[in-house]
Amino acid sequence: MKTHVQVAVIGGGVVGCSVLYHLTKLGWPDVCLLERSELTSGSTWHAAGGFHTLNSDPNMAALQGYTINLYKELEAISGLTCGLHHVGGITLADSPERMDFIKAARAMHRHMGLDTQIITPEEIKELSPIVNTEGILGGLYDPLDGHLDPSGTTHAYAKAAQMQGAEIYLRNPVTDLNQRPDGSWDVTTKNGIIHAEHVVNAGGLWARELGEMVGVFLPLHPMEHQYLITDDLPQVFTRDQELPHIMDPSGESYLRQEGKGLVIGIYEQDCDPWAVDGTRWDFGHELLDNKLDRIGDSLEFAFKRFPCLETAGIKSIVNGPFTFAPDGNPLVGPIPGLQNYWSCCAVMAGFSQGGGVGLSLAEWMVHGEPSRDVFAMDIARYGNYCTKAYTRNKVRENYQKRFSISYPNEELPAGRPLNTTPAYTIWQQQRAVFGQGYGMEHVNYFAPEGESLEETPSFRRSNAFTAIGNECRAVRNSVGINEVHNFGKYLVTGEGAGAWLDSVMAGKLPQLGRITLSPMLSPSGKLMGDFTISHLAENEYQLTASFSAQDLHMRWFEQYLPAINVDLKNISMSRIGFQIAGPKARELLAACTRFDVSHSAMPFLSVRKIEVGQCDAVVQRVSYTGDLGYEIYVPVEQQISLYHTLANEGMAFDLKPFGMRAMMSLRLEKSFGSWMREYKPDYTPMETGMDRFMDYKKEADYIGKAAALKELAEPPKRQLVSFIVDAIDADVVADEPIWKDGNVVGFVTSGGYAHFSEQSVALGFVPTQMIVEGATFEIEILGEMRPAKLFSKPLFDPQSKRMQS
Ligand SMILES: Cc1cc2nc3c(=O)[nH]c(=O)nc-3n(C[C@H](O)[C@H](O)[C@H](O)COP(=O)(O)OP(=O)(O)OC[C@H]3O[C@@H](n4cnc5c(N)ncnc54)[C@H](O)[C@@H]3O)c2cc1C
């Protein structure tokens, strides 16, 4: 065994072997894999081996496509077979809502270049005669679906990695991990200590334990899962062609051919988190006891859908555990706060995702960043709020909803409320309908008296439509109040604060008392953040950005923070407050403070530390609503006091509360982009229009400067633009294809109904040469082509007079 390696990958399941292969492929041969037992000794050996491209995140879906296309390469390099069966797959739809769901998925696939199709019940029957199509309205056919041999595939990854220089040490459990002062690791194994510059946790069922070795809780949990293998069936073995996979969301089941019989797996509602107190180290190639009573109802449903099952004998039943994160996507990347320790776990579909996950992690380690945005599987999308019990509740919910329809406006209930602000009960009394992000409750909208306190999940305009419209009009006509707790906020202080910010931010730093907006870039010039920078005092700045990007941003800042002269604090939860917005906002603020807030004393993009009511406040004259507005931040313990001041004085101005849905509608009529929709690490400043906030001329050699200057010299081929859409009862959400002359030329990043302007709006990317005011396109919404007209001046207040006056 080597005593020093560049990377020690812990875990010889399909994921660890994929990481090992991709590290060698990208040019790091000095790597080893440490496996407790034999390869495939966790979840991998008893997987059903199915693979598919479907994922609600387009980048995840693309990585799944990469994984599936990789298997031929692996077979060619290793000389081993992956046992591939490319049989195609059909997702059944038996209600109008499920048809909407598959149509939305199909539309998204178009701009991703995936060749899926909506097929009729007759076509389903033709492809798979064992399906009873009674009640079926249609299906989504994916020719890339199929299945493979889990063990053969894992060994193919391993052998290909070994052929490129990697070493694999079997029957050699890692028992301890200790970090040296330089950030490298002493990895204690049964057969001795290996000094590794980097460690990868690909421990699958034991990933939690490997995290605990370094004092880290990883938000994942194993769940039990069962599938049945039938005896040979004439309906199967008399065919000369293999049957396609069938996903039946209503029955929570997937079904495929196995030899001359069938395999049916069930995501049952009555499900069990497994090994709540930890996975035993001696858990081996074992299966769990069958729990057929739990899948009785689902089986009965399956007998109706696939009548040949009713008389089929059962050859074997597999009940095995595998791991899930709360949203079902993997946990990949550098763990915030820990140097050279990489997470690569919670991969619940190892044979659909393992290749893409391994590639992305290897790119991150070797090149410093993945080649595409992987936030959907970045470990940093979760923060400290994820307790063990919350994780368990969310994982269980995710398992239950594995095959359910995901609606764009849906708010999942498990584990809520977890984090709330003091204002929560005030909003409750005002009939708030809540949503949640990054563990924190926020108001989506306020339900009028007599109306339901729940928003109906839908792909179309929901029951909240009128209420949201009223909130938007209240803001534009007088003044509205909305909580601004769900921004990530950071306090940067110290003698070196300005110089450091100048080196991480690509925009101008503000003068004292002023605010600037600034992109933050990665070395390759992609967007890492869109920040509001407020210069509060000498050597004191407040940064404001996306709430759910807190761990992403803190990890980034810490990577570049100097050892001395700069102090950085995440104050997202300690400094919260409200925004007031609308034409009466200044009069309201003036009524709440003795400070002069007139336009000359406090112009647009200024910041002041003043008393509002009896609270110590930081007041910023900005508003994401695009109206005259102020964000008022106070210490968390003064939030209620601030609320009462604003609410009491607000009575004279007809102050009305508004929620996040209204805020997102208001920003649309100003064509303001939002983080992880229009702005994310897939896009650049010039593509998104963020170049207007760049300081290309500044002296500081900020991160991404060379790439930004290169882009300035060679402008991008696509750009973000806005459209008015001739929508009927459904607006765009995201990822709809944009068509021109019968071809897909772009895609939507977000949109919705702009209530005050009474227009359906979409934001999205199209080729630069097509950007002409008034140019017409079509956007595919739920299978229908809707006319869309490009516009460049904001629908509301195009001169920004309201916002700046
Ligand atoms: C019943 C069932 C059916 C499934 N069907 C499918 C399917 O059809 N398609 C699909 O894509 N996925 C399926 N899965 C999920 C799939 O099995 C997992 O996604 C995949 O196996 C995860 O692989 P992994 O490498 O992350 O983890 P694991 O397979 O759990 O591997 C982790 C490895 O790490 C090793 N290890 C842990 N700790 C240490 C240590 N301290 N030192 C050394 N080694 C250590 C373990 O021994 C183990 O070999 C199914 C799972 C189950 C249970």
The ligand as an SDF file (V2000), in Angstrom:
LIG
                    3D

 53 58  0  0  0  0  0  0  0  0999 V2000
  -33.2640   -2.1280   -3.6520 C   0  0  0  0  0  0  0  0  0  0  0  0
  -32.5200   -1.0660   -4.3730 C   0  0  0  0  0  0  0  0  0  0  0  0
  -32.7410   -0.8580   -5.7370 C   0  0  0  0  0  0  0  0  0  0  0  0
  -32.0520    0.1280   -6.4180 C   0  0  0  0  0  0  0  0  0  0  0  0
  -32.2600    0.3130   -7.7480 N   0  0  0  0  0  0  0  0  0  0  0  0
  -31.5580    1.2440   -8.4360 C   0  0  0  0  0  0  0  0  0  0  0  0
  -31.7220    1.4060   -9.8340 C   0  0  0  0  0  0  0  0  0  0  0  0
  -32.4960    0.7220  -10.4610 O   0  0  0  0  0  0  0  0  0  0  0  0
  -31.0010    2.3660  -10.4580 N   0  0  0  0  0  0  0  0  0  0  0  0
  -30.1360    3.1760   -9.7850 C   0  0  0  0  0  0  0  0  0  0  0  0
  -29.4940    4.0340  -10.4090 O   0  0  0  0  0  0  0  0  0  0  0  0
  -29.9570    3.0530   -8.4560 N   0  0  0  0  0  0  0  0  0  0  0  0
  -30.6500    2.1100   -7.7620 C   0  0  0  0  0  0  0  0  0  0  0  0
  -30.4480    1.9580   -6.4170 N   0  0  0  0  0  0  0  0  0  0  0  0
  -29.5980    2.9300   -5.7360 C   0  0  0  0  0  0  0  0  0  0  0  0
  -28.1130    2.5870   -5.9320 C   0  0  0  0  0  0  0  0  0  0  0  0
  -27.8920    1.3600   -5.3610 O   0  0  0  0  0  0  0  0  0  0  0  0
  -27.2640    3.6680   -5.2830 C   0  0  0  0  0  0  0  0  0  0  0  0
  -27.5370    4.8990   -5.8910 O   0  0  0  0  0  0  0  0  0  0  0  0
  -25.7700    3.4070   -5.4140 C   0  0  0  0  0  0  0  0  0  0  0  0
  -25.4590    2.0950   -5.1320 O   0  0  0  0  0  0  0  0  0  0  0  0
  -24.9900    4.3060   -4.4870 C   0  0  0  0  0  0  0  0  0  0  0  0
  -23.6400    3.9760   -4.6120 O   0  0  0  0  0  0  0  0  0  0  0  0
  -22.5280    4.5510   -3.6420 P   0  0  0  0  0  0  0  0  0  0  0  0
  -21.2180    4.1870   -4.2270 O   0  0  0  0  0  0  0  0  0  0  0  0
  -22.7810    5.9730   -3.3760 O   0  0  0  0  0  0  0  0  0  0  0  0
  -22.7660    3.8420   -2.2400 O   0  0  0  0  0  0  0  0  0  0  0  0
  -22.5710    2.3300   -1.7410 P   0  0  0  0  0  0  0  0  0  0  0  0
  -22.9480    1.3680   -2.7890 O   0  0  0  0  0  0  0  0  0  0  0  0
  -23.2720    2.2300   -0.4350 O   0  0  0  0  0  0  0  0  0  0  0  0
  -21.0300    2.2180   -1.5570 O   0  0  0  0  0  0  0  0  0  0  0  0
  -20.3210    2.7440   -0.4670 C   0  0  0  0  0  0  0  0  0  0  0  0
  -19.0580    1.9040   -0.3040 C   0  0  0  0  0  0  0  0  0  0  0  0
  -18.2400    2.5490    0.6610 O   0  0  0  0  0  0  0  0  0  0  0  0
  -17.6210    1.5580    1.4440 C   0  0  0  0  0  0  0  0  0  0  0  0
  -17.2440    2.1810    2.7170 N   0  0  0  0  0  0  0  0  0  0  0  0
  -18.0560    2.8390    3.5740 C   0  0  0  0  0  0  0  0  0  0  0  0
  -17.3610    3.2480    4.6450 N   0  0  0  0  0  0  0  0  0  0  0  0
  -16.0830    2.8640    4.4490 C   0  0  0  0  0  0  0  0  0  0  0  0
  -14.9140    3.0060    5.2240 C   0  0  0  0  0  0  0  0  0  0  0  0
  -14.9180    3.6100    6.4220 N   0  0  0  0  0  0  0  0  0  0  0  0
  -13.7680    2.5190    4.7120 N   0  0  0  0  0  0  0  0  0  0  0  0
  -13.7350    1.9160    3.4960 C   0  0  0  0  0  0  0  0  0  0  0  0
  -14.8270    1.7340    2.7540 N   0  0  0  0  0  0  0  0  0  0  0  0
  -15.9930    2.2020    3.2170 C   0  0  0  0  0  0  0  0  0  0  0  0
  -18.6980    0.5060    1.5810 C   0  0  0  0  0  0  0  0  0  0  0  0
  -18.1950   -0.7460    1.9510 O   0  0  0  0  0  0  0  0  0  0  0  0
  -19.3340    0.5210    0.2050 C   0  0  0  0  0  0  0  0  0  0  0  0
  -18.7620   -0.4290   -0.6640 O   0  0  0  0  0  0  0  0  0  0  0  0
  -31.1260    0.9630   -5.7130 C   0  0  0  0  0  0  0  0  0  0  0  0
  -30.9030    0.7310   -4.3650 C   0  0  0  0  0  0  0  0  0  0  0  0
  -31.5860   -0.2560   -3.6950 C   0  0  0  0  0  0  0  0  0  0  0  0
  -31.3220   -0.4590   -2.2580 C   0  0  0  0  0  0  0  0  0  0  0  0
  1  2  1  0
  2  3  1  0
  2 52  2  0
  3  4  2  0
  4  5  1  0
  4 50  1  0
  5  6  2  0
  6  7  1  0
  6 13  1  0
  7  8  2  0
  7  9  1  0
  9 10  1  0
 10 11  2  0
 10 12  1  0
 12 13  2  0
 13 14  1  0
 14 15  1  0
 14 50  1  0
 15 16  1  0
 16 17  1  0
 16 18  1  0
 18 19  1  0
 18 20  1  0
 20 21  1  0
 20 22  1  0
 22 23  1  0
 23 24  1  0
 24 25  2  0
 24 26  1  0
 24 27  1  0
 27 28  1  0
 28 29  2  0
 28 30  1  0
 28 31  1  0
 31 32  1  0
 32 33  1  0
 33 34  1  0
 33 48  1  0
 34 35  1  0
 35 36  1  0
 35 46  1  0
 36 37  1  0
 36 45  1  0
 37 38  2  0
 38 39  1  0
 39 40  1  0
 39 45  2  0
 40 41  1  0
 40 42  2  0
 42 43  1  0
 43 44  2  0
 44 45  1  0
 46 47  1  0
 46 48  1  0
 48 49  1  0
 50 51  2  0
 51 52  1  0
 52 53  1  0
M  END
$$$$
